[in-house]
Amino acid sequence: GYGLVSLYGDGRPVVDLRVENPDTLIYDGARVVGGTSVGKIAPGVYESRYLGVSVLGKEMQVAGPDVHTDSARPAIENFDVQETADVLDRVFRVTARVTDGESGIAKVVVVPVFGADTLKVLNIVPDAKGNVSGDVRLTRKRLGDCSGCKLSLSLRAEDHGHNHSSREYLTGALFPYPAELALWYPAYEG
């Protein structure tokens, strides 16, 4: 219904939004006075209040959740993928450091796609310093089922303000035999 959403900072009103309120209200942070935009609200945490008016003229005021302003994307640094072998399986370790200075990291997801198949998605929780690490394993059977296919790894970091950043990695063609072979010739056989 129609209503008024107010944001308060330090107990004082910062902005009032008089709109037909949908279930999810998206606000760009603009401050409007007399129909003219006079800038944006300062980054921070604001208390919210909602004053709703029904069709019958009844009013209801509700204290809403704290609102965190966030306009910056998360940063992904030191993104790296290392390939190792475990018997005849291939293991790809994805590492990165994710940070967000405004609302904080909400989740980090790695989506592996081998050939045309999306493999099990990794949901990774960052440590206290923002470091993330996860392994994607391709078994010999999976490699044999799609010989010569490529593996795509997509790392996506999302913050609490619904901003996101992503990084991509693509391998060369992968085959179901070891990536490296060691040949040994005894010295006495020449």
Salt bridges, closest charged atoms under 4 A:
GLU47 OE1 - ARG49 NH2 3.62
GLU77 OE1 - ARG97 NH1 3.01
GLU83 OE2 - ARG90 NH1 3.04
ASP86 OD2 - ARG137 NH1 2.99
ASP89 OD2 - ARG137 NH1 3.25
ASP135 OD1 - ARG93 NE 2.64
ASP145 OD2 - LYS141 NZ 3.16
GLU158 OE2 - ARG156 NE 2.81
